Amino acid sequence: MPISLLLPAILILLLITRQDLAERSVSWFLFPLLAALGAGLCWMELRSARTLILNILVNAAFLLLQFGLLKFWFRWRTGKVAFIDHAIGKGDLLFLLASCCFFSPANFILFYLLSLLFSLLLHLTLGKWSVVYGNHGNVPLAGLQAACLILTLAIFAVKGIPTTVDLWKPSN
């Protein structure tokens, strides 16, 4: 993983984490920058525009399926159609779309599930300390998932495992 793209990606992820934890909002322009850096990292590993685009489209289709099911569930439970900014924020959606650019489909699904678990556990523990976490009453999902993405990228980089390949063995 090239450090010239990894460090700026980690810096943007730190900014997203800080902004979301402190203010429960994130500057929108950070998401396209993050997506571009993620696509750049994957391009450096894959060297195939076709595979990169296919990975991003499959990951985005997975998210569309998830949010379609969430919209159906929200409408069934509450009778309301709008769930964005009620059940999930726009920043959360933008973060997940940007994170599509970092992974192969299997690695993305694994990241998605583990980052939700990571966010839930952190929210349950940090939510009790308003000094550290704020007193907003909602979950800073994009910020917590950004922190999880930092950890994930660091582990993959240290272990020498590409994020774009579903086989978890160091690249040669």
C-alpha positions in Angstrom: 0.0 0.0 0.0 1.7 3.3 -1.1 2.3 5.5 1.9 1.9 8.6 -0.4 -1.9 7.8 -0.6 -2.3 6.0 2.7 -1.2 9.0 4.9 -3.6 11.5 3.3 -6.4 9.0 3.5 -5.7 8.5 7.2 -5.6 12.3 7.7 -9.0 12.7 6.1 -10.4 9.8 8.2 -9.1 11.5 11.3 -10.8 14.7 10.3 -14.1 12.9 9.6 -13.8 11.2 13.0 -13.1 14.4 14.9 -15.8 16.4 13.1 -18.5 13.8 13.6 -17.7 13.1 17.2 -17.5 16.8 18.1 -20.2 18.4 15.9 -22.3 15.4 14.5 -21.7 16.8 11.0 -18.9 16.4 8.5 -17.7 18.7 5.7 -19.1 17.2 2.5 -15.9 17.8 0.5 -14.0 15.3 2.6 -16.0 12.4 1.2 -15.1 12.8 -2.5 -11.4 13.3 -1.5 -11.6 10.1 0.6 -13.2 8.2 -2.3 -10.5 9.4 -4.7 -7.7 8.3 -2.3 -9.4 4.9 -1.8 -9.7 4.5 -5.6 -6.1 5.5 -5.9 -5.0 3.0 -3.3 -6.9 0.2 -5.0 -5.6 1.3 -8.5 -2.1 0.9 -7.2 -2.9 -2.6 -6.0 -5.0 -3.8 -9.0 -3.6 -1.9 -12.0 -6.9 -2.7 -13.7 -9.6 0.0 -14.2 -12.2 -2.6 -15.1 -11.7 -4.5 -11.8 -11.6 -1.3 -9.8 -14.8 0.0 -11.3 -16.5 -3.5 -10.9 -15.4 -3.6 -7.2 -16.9 -0.1 -6.6 -20.1 -0.9 -8.4 -20.6 -4.2 -6.6 -19.9 -2.5 -3.2 -22.3 0.3 -4.1 -25.0 -2.2 -5.2 -24.6 -3.9 -1.8 -25.2 -0.6 0.0 -28.2 0.2 -2.2 -29.7 -3.1 -1.3 -29.0 -2.5 2.4 -30.5 1.0 2.3 -33.5 -0.2 0.2 -34.2 -2.8 2.9 -33.7 -0.2 5.6 -36.2 2.2 3.8 -38.7 -0.6 3.5 -38.3 -1.5 7.2 -38.5 2.1 8.3 -41.7 2.6 6.3 -43.2 -0.6 7.6 -42.4 0.2 11.2 -43.2 4.0 11.3 -45.4 4.6 8.2 -43.0 7.3 7.1 -41.0 7.2 3.8 -38.1 9.5 4.8 -35.5 7.8 6.9 -32.4 9.9 5.9 -31.6 12.3 8.7 -34.0 10.4 11.0 -32.6 6.9 11.1 -29.3 7.6 9.3 -27.5 10.8 8.3 -26.4 12.0 4.9 -22.8 11.9 6.1 -23.1 8.3 7.1 -24.3 7.5 3.6 -21.6 9.5 1.9 -18.9 7.9 4.1 -20.1 4.4 3.2 -20.2 5.3 -0.5 -16.6 6.7 -0.2 -15.5 3.5 1.6 -16.7 1.4 -1.3 -13.6 2.6 -3.2 -11.2 0.9 -0.7 -12.1 -2.8 -0.9 -13.0 -5.8 -2.9 -16.6 -6.9 -2.4 -15.9 -9.6 0.2 -13.5 -7.3 2.1 -16.1 -4.5 1.9 -18.9 -6.6 3.4 -16.6 -7.7 6.1 -15.5 -4.1 6.8 -19.1 -3.0 6.8 -20.3 -5.6 9.3 -17.2 -5.2 11.6 -17.4 -1.4 11.5 -21.1 -1.5 12.5 -20.2 -3.8 15.4 -17.2 -1.6 16.3 -19.5 1.5 16.2 -22.1 -0.1 18.4 -19.6 -1.2 21.0 -17.9 2.2 21.1 -21.2 4.0 21.3 -22.4 1.8 24.1 -19.1 2.4 26.1 -18.3 6.1 25.1 -21.9 7.2 25.1 -21.9 7.2 28.9 -19.1 9.9 29.0 -20.4 13.1 27.6 -17.1 14.9 28.2 -15.3 12.6 25.6 -18.2 11.8 23.4 -20.5 14.8 23.4 -24.1 14.9 24.5 -26.0 14.8 21.2 -28.1 11.7 21.7 -27.4 10.2 18.3 -24.7 7.9 17.0 -21.8 9.5 15.1 -21.7 6.5 12.7 -19.5 8.1 10.0 -16.9 9.1 12.6 -16.8 5.8 14.3 -16.7 3.9 11.0 -13.9 6.2 9.9 -11.9 5.3 13.0 -12.6 1.6 12.2 -11.3 2.2 8.6 -8.1 3.7 10.0 -7.5 0.6 12.0 -8.4 -1.7 9.1 -6.1 0.1 6.7 -3.3 0.1 9.2 -3.7 -3.6 9.9 -3.8 -4.4 6.1 -0.7 -2.2 5.5 1.4 -3.7 8.3 0.5 -7.2 7.4 1.1 -6.5 3.6 -2.4 -7.7 2.7 -4.1 -5.9 -0.3 -7.6 -4.6 0.4 -8.6 -5.5 -3.1 -8.0 -9.2 -3.0 -10.3 -11.6 -1.1 -7.5 -14.0 -0.2 -5.9 -12.9 3.0 -2.3 -13.6 2.4 0.5 -11.1 2.0 1.2 -9.9 -1.5 4.6 -10.8 -3.0 
